Amino acid sequence: MAEAFVKSTVEAHKVVVFSKSYCPYCKKAKQLLSAAGVKFHAVELDTMSNGPDIQAYLEQLTGLKGVPNVWVKGKHFGDDGDVEEHLAKDKSFFE
């Protein structure tokens, strides 16, 4: 179930942020993307009954233990630090 959800979500949206609503690193990633005018889809794992399962699957898939877990154009991209670094270089990557 988590696998199907992740797959369908990253296929349906150009940029996806798997996040937790209270996480400061997630807020930072979302604020950076918003400020750069990048449209993204946020999945707030802490508000979903299967959020822990999705996060566990993402960790298996990417090796990234925490959130945010950012995907761009169907591929794993990284976390808030990767977003910040890449936006400084090339915003068009996210478009």
Biopython code that builds the backbone (N, CA, C, O; Angstrom):
import numpy as np
from Bio.PDB.StructureBuilder import StructureBuilder

atoms = [
    (1, "MET", "N", (0.819, -1.194, 0.000)),
    (1, "MET", "CA", (0.000, 0.000, 0.000)),
    (1, "MET", "C", (0.864, 1.259, 0.000)),
    (1, "MET", "O", (0.614, 2.168, -0.792)),
    (2, "ALA", "N", (1.869, 1.334, 0.865)),
    (2, "ALA", "CA", (2.755, 2.491, 0.904)),
    (2, "ALA", "C", (3.494, 2.629, -0.420)),
    (2, "ALA", "O", (3.675, 3.736, -0.929)),
    (3, "GLU", "N", (3.918, 1.502, -0.971)),
    (3, "GLU", "CA", (4.644, 1.527, -2.240)),
    (3, "GLU", "C", (3.781, 2.108, -3.347)),
    (3, "GLU", "O", (4.242, 2.955, -4.113)),
    (4, "ALA", "N", (2.547, 1.666, -3.439)),
    (4, "ALA", "CA", (1.628, 2.152, -4.472)),
    (4, "ALA", "C", (1.346, 3.644, -4.281)),
    (4, "ALA", "O", (1.272, 4.394, -5.254)),
    (5, "PHE", "N", (1.189, 4.068, -3.030)),
    (5, "PHE", "CA", (0.917, 5.480, -2.755)),
    (5, "PHE", "C", (2.087, 6.350, -3.187)),
    (5, "PHE", "O", (1.896, 7.365, -3.857)),
    (6, "VAL", "N", (3.293, 5.957, -2.806)),
    (6, "VAL", "CA", (4.477, 6.739, -3.175)),
    (6, "VAL", "C", (4.612, 6.796, -4.695)),
    (6, "VAL", "O", (4.829, 7.865, -5.265)),
    (7, "LYS", "N", (4.485, 5.665, -5.331)),
    (7, "LYS", "CA", (4.636, 5.606, -6.784)),
    (7, "LYS", "C", (3.614, 6.502, -7.483)),
    (7, "LYS", "O", (3.980, 7.289, -8.356)),
    (8, "SER", "N", (2.362, 6.394, -7.116)),
    (8, "SER", "CA", (1.334, 7.192, -7.782)),
    (8, "SER", "C", (1.492, 8.680, -7.487)),
    (8, "SER", "O", (1.213, 9.515, -8.347)),
    (9, "THR", "N", (1.935, 9.013, -6.286)),
    (9, "THR", "CA", (2.098, 10.418, -5.912)),
    (9, "THR", "C", (3.248, 11.059, -6.679)),
    (9, "THR", "O", (3.099, 12.162, -7.207)),
    (10, "VAL", "N", (4.385, 10.389, -6.747)),
    (10, "VAL", "CA", (5.531, 10.996, -7.455)),
    (10, "VAL", "C", (5.311, 11.017, -8.964)),
    (10, "VAL", "O", (5.903, 11.839, -9.664)),
    (11, "GLU", "N", (4.473, 10.127, -9.466)),
    (11, "GLU", "CA", (4.149, 10.156, -10.895)),
    (11, "GLU", "C", (3.160, 11.271, -11.225)),
    (11, "GLU", "O", (3.176, 11.812, -12.331)),
    (12, "ALA", "N", (2.304, 11.614, -10.270)),
    (12, "ALA", "CA", (1.241, 12.602, -10.514)),
    (12, "ALA", "C", (1.698, 14.049, -10.364)),
    (12, "ALA", "O", (1.026, 14.960, -10.845)),
    (13, "HIS", "N", (2.828, 14.270, -9.705)),
    (13, "HIS", "CA", (3.270, 15.638, -9.412)),
    (13, "HIS", "C", (4.738, 15.806, -9.786)),
    (13, "HIS", "O", (5.553, 14.905, -9.590)),
    (14, "LYS", "N", (5.057, 16.972, -10.327)),
    (14, "LYS", "CA", (6.439, 17.235, -10.744)),
    (14, "LYS", "C", (7.383, 17.297, -9.537)),
    (14, "LYS", "O", (8.490, 16.760, -9.573)),
    (15, "VAL", "N", (6.925, 17.961, -8.468)),
    (15, "VAL", "CA", (7.731, 18.073, -7.244)),
    (15, "VAL", "C", (6.862, 17.638, -6.072)),
    (15, "VAL", "O", (5.750, 18.134, -5.892)),
    (16, "VAL", "N", (7.382, 16.703, -5.276)),
    (16, "VAL", "CA", (6.663, 16.193, -4.104)),
    (16, "VAL", "C", (7.566, 16.334, -2.885)),
    (16, "VAL", "O", (8.750, 16.000, -2.926)),
    (17, "VAL", "N", (6.982, 16.836, -1.804)),
    (17, "VAL", "CA", (7.690, 16.925, -0.526)),
    (17, "VAL", "C", (6.952, 16.049, 0.473)),
    (17, "VAL", "O", (5.849, 16.387, 0.901)),
    (18, "PHE", "N", (7.550, 14.931, 0.844)),
    (18, "PHE", "CA", (7.016, 14.114, 1.929)),
    (18, "PHE", "C", (7.505, 14.785, 3.203)),
    (18, "PHE", "O", (8.708, 14.953, 3.402)),
    (19, "SER", "N", (6.577, 15.164, 4.056)),
    (19, "SER", "CA", (6.844, 16.112, 5.117)),
    (19, "SER", "C", (6.105, 15.729, 6.384)),
    (19, "SER", "O", (5.289, 14.807, 6.389)),
    (20, "LYS", "N", (6.399, 16.443, 7.452)),
    (20, "LYS", "CA", (5.591, 16.403, 8.669)),
    (20, "LYS", "C", (5.283, 17.856, 9.004)),
    (20, "LYS", "O", (6.170, 18.708, 8.955)),
    (21, "SER", "N", (4.050, 18.136, 9.341)),
    (21, "SER", "CA", (3.596, 19.512, 9.480)),
    (21, "SER", "C", (4.351, 20.305, 10.548)),
    (21, "SER", "O", (4.442, 21.529, 10.450)),
    (22, "TYR", "N", (4.885, 19.644, 11.548)),
    (22, "TYR", "CA", (5.578, 20.328, 12.642)),
    (22, "TYR", "C", (7.105, 20.407, 12.445)),
    (22, "TYR", "O", (7.795, 21.046, 13.239)),
    (23, "CYS", "N", (7.618, 19.776, 11.419)),
    (23, "CYS", "CA", (9.070, 19.659, 11.232)),
    (23, "CYS", "C", (9.678, 20.955, 10.692)),
    (23, "CYS", "O", (9.273, 21.428, 9.630)),
    (24, "PRO", "N", (10.644, 21.534, 11.410)),
    (24, "PRO", "CA", (11.238, 22.788, 10.932)),
    (24, "PRO", "C", (12.014, 22.632, 9.616)),
    (24, "PRO", "O", (12.068, 23.570, 8.821)),
    (25, "TYR", "N", (12.602, 21.483, 9.383)),
    (25, "TYR", "CA", (13.342, 21.259, 8.133)),
    (25, "TYR", "C", (12.374, 21.150, 6.951)),
    (25, "TYR", "O", (12.669, 21.592, 5.840)),
    (26, "CYS", "N", (11.228, 20.557, 7.216)),
    (26, "CYS", "CA", (10.189, 20.455, 6.184)),
    (26, "CYS", "C", (9.647, 21.840, 5.862)),
    (26, "CYS", "O", (9.468, 22.197, 4.697)),
    (27, "LYS", "N", (9.386, 22.621, 6.918)),
    (27, "LYS", "CA", (8.896, 23.984, 6.705)),
    (27, "LYS", "C", (9.902, 24.781, 5.882)),
    (27, "LYS", "O", (9.518, 25.543, 4.995)),
    (28, "LYS", "N", (11.174, 24.607, 6.172)),
    (28, "LYS", "CA", (12.219, 25.310, 5.437)),
    (28, "LYS", "C", (12.198, 24.921, 3.957)),
    (28, "LYS", "O", (12.243, 25.792, 3.089)),
    (29, "ALA", "N", (12.132, 23.637, 3.668)),
    (29, "ALA", "CA", (12.118, 23.175, 2.275)),
    (29, "ALA", "C", (10.911, 23.738, 1.541)),
    (29, "ALA", "O", (11.035, 24.216, 0.414)),
    (30, "LYS", "N", (9.751, 23.684, 2.169)),
    (30, "LYS", "CA", (8.530, 24.178, 1.534)),
    (30, "LYS", "C", (8.586, 25.691, 1.339)),
    (30, "LYS", "O", (8.137, 26.199, 0.312)),
    (31, "GLN", "N", (9.132, 26.413, 2.314)),
    (31, "GLN", "CA", (9.262, 27.865, 2.187)),
    (31, "GLN", "C", (10.232, 28.231, 1.067)),
    (31, "GLN", "O", (9.976, 29.161, 0.304)),
    (32, "LEU", "N", (11.337, 27.506, 0.967)),
    (32, "LEU", "CA", (12.305, 27.769, -0.106)),
    (32, "LEU", "C", (11.678, 27.547, -1.479)),
    (32, "LEU", "O", (11.847, 28.361, -2.387)),
    (33, "LEU", "N", (10.965, 26.455, -1.620)),
    (33, "LEU", "CA", (10.314, 26.158, -2.897)),
    (33, "LEU", "C", (9.255, 27.214, -3.211)),
    (33, "LEU", "O", (9.179, 27.701, -4.340)),
    (34, "SER", "N", (8.450, 27.565, -2.231)),
    (34, "SER", "CA", (7.409, 28.572, -2.433)),
    (34, "SER", "C", (8.017, 29.919, -2.822)),
    (34, "SER", "O", (7.552, 30.573, -3.755)),
    (35, "ALA", "N", (9.057, 30.326, -2.100)),
    (35, "ALA", "CA", (9.704, 31.614, -2.376)),
    (35, "ALA", "C", (10.294, 31.660, -3.783)),
    (35, "ALA", "O", (10.364, 32.723, -4.399)),
    (36, "ALA", "N", (10.716, 30.505, -4.285)),
    (36, "ALA", "CA", (11.288, 30.430, -5.633)),
    (36, "ALA", "C", (10.203, 30.276, -6.697)),
    (36, "ALA", "O", (10.499, 30.229, -7.891)),
    (37, "GLY", "N", (8.946, 30.197, -6.257)),
    (37, "GLY", "CA", (7.847, 30.058, -7.196)),
    (37, "GLY", "C", (7.669, 28.655, -7.745)),
    (37, "GLY", "O", (7.026, 28.460, -8.777)),
    (38, "VAL", "N", (8.239, 27.684, -7.056)),
    (38, "VAL", "CA", (8.144, 26.289, -7.499)),
    (38, "VAL", "C", (6.847, 25.689, -6.955)),
    (38, "VAL", "O", (6.602, 25.722, -5.749)),
    (39, "LYS", "N", (6.031, 25.150, -7.833)),
    (39, "LYS", "CA", (4.813, 24.472, -7.409)),
    (39, "LYS", "C", (5.185, 23.061, -6.948)),
    (39, "LYS", "O", (5.942, 22.356, -7.615)),
    (40, "PHE", "N", (4.644, 22.667, -5.805)),
    (40, "PHE", "CA", (4.951, 21.343, -5.269)),
    (40, "PHE", "C", (3.729, 20.782, -4.581)),
    (40, "PHE", "O", (2.801, 21.511, -4.230)),
    (41, "HIS", "N", (3.742, 19.486, -4.394)),
    (41, "HIS", "CA", (2.687, 18.784, -3.669)),
    (41, "HIS", "C", (3.289, 18.303, -2.352)),
    (41, "HIS", "O", (4.278, 17.570, -2.349)),
    (42, "ALA", "N", (2.702, 18.710, -1.252)),
    (42, "ALA", "CA", (3.187, 18.288, 0.067)),
    (42, "ALA", "C", (2.322, 17.148, 0.588)),
    (42, "ALA", "O", (1.094, 17.203, 0.526)),
    (43, "VAL", "N", (2.976, 16.121, 1.100)),
    (43, "VAL", "CA", (2.305, 14.992, 1.740)),
    (43, "VAL", "C", (2.701, 15.042, 3.214)),
    (43, "VAL", "O", (3.845, 14.752, 3.563)),
    (44, "GLU", "N", (1.756, 15.410, 4.072)),
    (44, "GLU", "CA", (2.034, 15.558, 5.505)),
    (44, "GLU", "C", (1.828, 14.209, 6.198)),
    (44, "GLU", "O", (0.708, 13.836, 6.547)),
    (45, "LEU", "N", (2.912, 13.505, 6.382)),
    (45, "LEU", "CA", (2.859, 12.135, 6.899)),
    (45, "LEU", "C", (2.277, 12.047, 8.300)),
    (45, "LEU", "O", (1.668, 11.038, 8.656)),
    (46, "ASP", "N", (2.459, 13.099, 9.104)),
    (46, "ASP", "CA", (1.950, 13.055, 10.481)),
    (46, "ASP", "C", (0.435, 13.191, 10.556)),
    (46, "ASP", "O", (-0.144, 12.994, 11.625)),
    (47, "THR", "N", (-0.212, 13.520, 9.457)),
    (47, "THR", "CA", (-1.670, 13.651, 9.458)),
    (47, "THR", "C", (-2.352, 12.446, 8.813)),
    (47, "THR", "O", (-3.574, 12.425, 8.673)),
    (48, "MET", "N", (-1.573, 11.455, 8.424)),
    (48, "MET", "CA", (-2.098, 10.284, 7.718)),
    (48, "MET", "C", (-1.990, 9.049, 8.603)),
    (48, "MET", "O", (-0.985, 8.858, 9.287)),
    (49, "SER", "N", (-3.021, 8.213, 8.589)),
    (49, "SER", "CA", (-2.987, 6.999, 9.420)),
    (49, "SER", "C", (-1.869, 6.057, 8.979)),
    (49, "SER", "O", (-1.307, 5.341, 9.808)),
    (50, "ASN", "N", (-1.539, 6.047, 7.694)),
    (50, "ASN", "CA", (-0.463, 5.183, 7.203)),
    (50, "ASN", "C", (0.849, 5.942, 6.998)),
    (50, "ASN", "O", (1.754, 5.452, 6.322)),
    (51, "GLY", "N", (0.948, 7.125, 7.575)),
    (51, "GLY", "CA", (2.160, 7.935, 7.462)),
    (51, "GLY", "C", (3.433, 7.216, 7.894)),
    (51, "GLY", "O", (4.442, 7.300, 7.193)),
    (52, "PRO", "N", (3.421, 6.506, 9.033)),
    (52, "PRO", "CA", (4.626, 5.777, 9.440)),
    (52, "PRO", "C", (5.044, 4.702, 8.431)),
    (52, "PRO", "O", (6.233, 4.476, 8.208)),
    (53, "ASP", "N", (4.055, 4.048, 7.828)),
    (53, "ASP", "CA", (4.367, 3.027, 6.820)),
    (53, "ASP", "C", (4.982, 3.663, 5.573)),
    (53, "ASP", "O", (5.924, 3.127, 4.989)),
    (54, "ILE", "N", (4.442, 4.802, 5.179)),
    (54, "ILE", "CA", (4.978, 5.507, 4.013)),
    (54, "ILE", "C", (6.402, 5.961, 4.294)),
    (54, "ILE", "O", (7.284, 5.811, 3.448)),
    (55, "GLN", "N", (6.631, 6.517, 5.487)),
    (55, "GLN", "CA", (7.979, 6.964, 5.834)),
    (55, "GLN", "C", (8.952, 5.787, 5.877)),
    (55, "GLN", "O", (10.085, 5.913, 5.413)),
    (56, "ALA", "N", (8.536, 4.665, 6.418)),
    (56, "ALA", "CA", (9.400, 3.471, 6.463)),
    (56, "ALA", "C", (9.723, 2.998, 5.043)),
    (56, "ALA", "O", (10.855, 2.608, 4.761)),
    (57, "TYR", "N", (8.742, 3.033, 4.162)),
    (57, "TYR", "CA", (8.993, 2.635, 2.775)),
    (57, "TYR", "C", (9.950, 3.611, 2.095)),
    (57, "TYR", "O", (10.853, 3.194, 1.370)),
    (58, "LEU", "N", (9.755, 4.906, 2.326)),
    (58, "LEU", "CA", (10.662, 5.907, 1.741)),
    (58, "LEU", "C", (12.095, 5.691, 2.213)),
    (58, "LEU", "O", (13.040, 5.833, 1.437)),
    (59, "GLU", "N", (12.251, 5.347, 3.491)),
    (59, "GLU", "CA", (13.595, 5.087, 4.017)),
    (59, "GLU", "C", (14.222, 3.882, 3.323)),
    (59, "GLU", "O", (15.396, 3.920, 2.957)),
    (60, "GLN", "N", (13.458, 2.828, 3.142)),
    (60, "GLN", "CA", (13.958, 1.642, 2.423)),
    (60, "GLN", "C", (14.385, 2.019, 1.005)),
    (60, "GLN", "O", (15.429, 1.586, 0.517)),
    (61, "LEU", "N", (13.569, 2.820, 0.371)),
    (61, "LEU", "CA", (13.762, 3.174, -1.026)),
    (61, "LEU", "C", (14.938, 4.123, -1.237)),
    (61, "LEU", "O", (15.694, 3.983, -2.199)),
    (62, "THR", "N", (15.086, 5.089, -0.333)),
    (62, "THR", "CA", (16.041, 6.183, -0.558)),
    (62, "THR", "C", (17.231, 6.190, 0.398)),
    (62, "THR", "O", (18.266, 6.789, 0.106)),
    (63, "GLY", "N", (17.080, 5.521, 1.539)),
    (63, "GLY", "CA", (18.124, 5.590, 2.553)),
    (63, "GLY", "C", (18.004, 6.824, 3.431)),
    (63, "GLY", "O", (18.752, 6.969, 4.398)),
    (64, "LEU", "N", (17.078, 7.713, 3.110)),
    (64, "LEU", "CA", (16.870, 8.932, 3.883)),
    (64, "LEU", "C", (15.908, 8.620, 5.020)),
    (64, "LEU", "O", (14.743, 8.296, 4.792)),
    (65, "LYS", "N", (16.410, 8.723, 6.252)),
    (65, "LYS", "CA", (15.643, 8.291, 7.411)),
    (65, "LYS", "C", (14.535, 9.273, 7.795)),
    (65, "LYS", "O", (13.451, 8.860, 8.206)),
    (66, "GLY", "N", (14.803, 10.542, 7.663)),
    (66, "GLY", "CA", (13.845, 11.541, 8.126)),
    (66, "GLY", "C", (13.127, 12.250, 6.998)),
    (66, "GLY", "O", (13.140, 11.815, 5.846)),
    (67, "VAL", "N", (12.508, 13.341, 7.361)),
    (67, "VAL", "CA", (11.824, 14.204, 6.406)),
    (67, "VAL", "C", (12.427, 15.600, 6.510)),
    (67, "VAL", "O", (12.980, 15.941, 7.556)),
    (68, "PRO", "N", (12.342, 16.402, 5.486)),
    (68, "PRO", "CA", (11.608, 16.181, 4.253)),
    (68, "PRO", "C", (12.325, 15.200, 3.323)),
    (68, "PRO", "O", (13.549, 15.065, 3.335)),
    (69, "ASN", "N", (11.521, 14.540, 2.538)),
    (69, "ASN", "CA", (12.018, 13.632, 1.519)),
    (69, "ASN", "C", (11.440, 14.165, 0.211)),
    (69, "ASN", "O", (10.244, 14.033, -0.050)),
    (70, "VAL", "N", (12.294, 14.763, -0.599)),
    (70, "VAL", "CA", (11.855, 15.508, -1.779)),
    (70, "VAL", "C", (12.095, 14.697, -3.050)),
    (70, "VAL", "O", (13.148, 14.085, -3.232)),
    (71, "TRP", "N", (11.097, 14.711, -3.913)),
    (71, "TRP", "CA", (11.156, 14.030, -5.205)),
    (71, "TRP", "C", (10.910, 15.050, -6.300)),
    (71, "TRP", "O", (10.056, 15.927, -6.162)),
    (72, "VAL", "N", (11.657, 14.935, -7.385)),
    (72, "VAL", "CA", (11.508, 15.839, -8.521)),
    (72, "VAL", "C", (11.439, 14.997, -9.793)),
    (72, "VAL", "O", (12.316, 14.176, -10.064)),
    (73, "LYS", "N", (10.383, 15.218, -10.561)),
    (73, "LYS", "CA", (10.185, 14.534, -11.846)),
    (73, "LYS", "C", (10.286, 13.013, -11.705)),
    (73, "LYS", "O", (10.902, 12.338, -12.531)),
    (74, "GLY", "N", (9.666, 12.488, -10.635)),
    (74, "GLY", "CA", (9.595, 11.049, -10.440)),
    (74, "GLY", "C", (10.823, 10.401, -9.834)),
    (74, "GLY", "O", (10.867, 9.180, -9.686)),
    (75, "LYS", "N", (11.832, 11.206, -9.478)),
    (75, "LYS", "CA", (13.069, 10.646, -8.915)),
    (75, "LYS", "C", (13.369, 11.284, -7.564)),
    (75, "LYS", "O", (13.084, 12.458, -7.328)),
    (76, "HIS", "N", (13.954, 10.469, -6.683)),
    (76, "HIS", "CA", (14.334, 10.999, -5.379)),
    (76, "HIS", "C", (15.376, 12.083, -5.555)),
    (76, "HIS", "O", (16.337, 11.921, -6.308)),
    (77, "PHE", "N", (15.180, 13.195, -4.852)),
    (77, "PHE", "CA", (16.072, 14.339, -4.963)),
    (77, "PHE", "C", (16.911, 14.549, -3.706)),
    (77, "PHE", "O", (18.119, 14.761, -3.805)),
    (78, "GLY", "N", (16.296, 14.494, -2.534)),
    (78, "GLY", "CA", (17.057, 14.698, -1.299)),
    (78, "GLY", "C", (16.216, 15.333, -0.215)),
    (78, "GLY", "O", (15.019, 15.072, -0.093)),
    (79, "ASP", "N", (16.876, 16.185, 0.581)),
    (79, "ASP", "CA", (16.209, 16.814, 1.712)),
    (79, "ASP", "C", (16.256, 18.331, 1.586)),
    (79, "ASP", "O", (16.521, 18.854, 0.504)),
    (80, "ASP", "N", (15.999, 19.045, 2.689)),
    (80, "ASP", "CA", (15.956, 20.506, 2.647)),
    (80, "ASP", "C", (17.295, 21.110, 2.251)),
    (80, "ASP", "O", (17.331, 22.118, 1.545)),
    (81, "GLY", "N", (18.384, 20.516, 2.691)),
    (81, "GLY", "CA", (19.709, 21.023, 2.321)),
    (81, "GLY", "C", (19.959, 20.916, 0.830)),
    (81, "GLY", "O", (20.544, 21.814, 0.225)),
    (82, "ASP", "N", (19.518, 19.822, 0.242)),
    (82, "ASP", "CA", (19.664, 19.643, -1.206)),
    (82, "ASP", "C", (18.814, 20.656, -1.960)),
    (82, "ASP", "O", (19.247, 21.198, -2.978)),
    (83, "VAL", "N", (17.606, 20.912, -1.466)),
    (83, "VAL", "CA", (16.728, 21.904, -2.095)),
    (83, "VAL", "C", (17.386, 23.274, -2.048)),
    (83, "VAL", "O", (17.453, 23.970, -3.061)),
    (84, "GLU", "N", (17.871, 23.662, -0.871)),
    (84, "GLU", "CA", (18.495, 24.978, -0.716)),
    (84, "GLU", "C", (19.698, 25.119, -1.639)),
    (84, "GLU", "O", (19.850, 26.133, -2.320)),
    (85, "GLU", "N", (20.537, 24.119, -1.661)),
    (85, "GLU", "CA", (21.741, 24.151, -2.491)),
    (85, "GLU", "C", (21.387, 24.249, -3.980)),
    (85, "GLU", "O", (21.982, 25.039, -4.713)),
    (86, "HIS", "N", (20.435, 23.460, -4.411)),
    (86, "HIS", "CA", (20.099, 23.437, -5.833)),
    (86, "HIS", "C", (19.373, 24.700, -6.267)),
    (86, "HIS", "O", (19.595, 25.184, -7.377)),
    (87, "LEU", "N", (18.507, 25.247, -5.413)),
    (87, "LEU", "CA", (17.813, 26.485, -5.766)),
    (87, "LEU", "C", (18.802, 27.634, -5.949)),
    (87, "LEU", "O", (18.593, 28.510, -6.788)),
    (88, "ALA", "N", (19.868, 27.629, -5.170)),
    (88, "ALA", "CA", (20.880, 28.678, -5.301)),
    (88, "ALA", "C", (21.582, 28.594, -6.659)),
    (88, "ALA", "O", (22.034, 29.608, -7.190)),
    (89, "LYS", "N", (21.671, 27.396, -7.213)),
    (89, "LYS", "CA", (22.367, 27.190, -8.483)),
    (89, "LYS", "C", (21.441, 27.278, -9.688)),
    (89, "LYS", "O", (21.742, 27.966, -10.663)),
    (90, "ASP", "N", (20.299, 26.571, -9.613)),
    (90, "ASP", "CA", (19.479, 26.414, -10.810)),
    (90, "ASP", "C", (18.031, 26.120, -10.462)),
    (90, "ASP", "O", (17.644, 24.963, -10.299)),
    (91, "LYS", "N", (17.230, 27.179, -10.348)),
    (91, "LYS", "CA", (15.813, 27.037, -10.025)),
    (91, "LYS", "C", (15.066, 26.272, -11.118)),
    (91, "LYS", "O", (14.087, 25.585, -10.826)),
    (92, "SER", "N", (15.506, 26.381, -12.356)),
    (92, "SER", "CA", (14.783, 25.789, -13.469)),
    (92, "SER", "C", (14.728, 24.254, -13.380)),
    (92, "SER", "O", (13.891, 23.623, -14.026)),
    (93, "PHE", "N", (15.611, 23.667, -12.588)),
    (93, "PHE", "CA", (15.601, 22.213, -12.405)),
    (93, "PHE", "C", (14.246, 21.728, -11.894)),
    (93, "PHE", "O", (13.800, 20.635, -12.241)),
    (94, "PHE", "N", (13.603, 22.540, -11.075)),
    (94, "PHE", "CA", (12.349, 22.152, -10.439)),
    (94, "PHE", "C", (11.130, 22.401, -11.317)),
    (94, "PHE", "O", (10.023, 21.994, -10.966)),
    (95, "GLU", "N", (11.316, 23.052, -12.433)),
    (95, "GLU", "CA", (10.177, 23.432, -13.285)),
    (95, "GLU", "C", (9.857, 22.365, -14.298)),
    (95, "GLU", "O", (8.929, 22.525, -15.090)),
]
sb = StructureBuilder()
sb.init_structure("model")
sb.init_model(0)
sb.init_chain("A")
sb.init_seg("    ")
for serial, (resi, resn, name, xyz) in enumerate(atoms, 1):
    if name == "N":
        sb.init_residue(resn, " ", resi, " ")
    sb.init_atom(name, np.array(xyz, "f"), 0.0, 1.0, " ", f" {name:<3s}", serial, name[0])
structure = sb.get_structure()
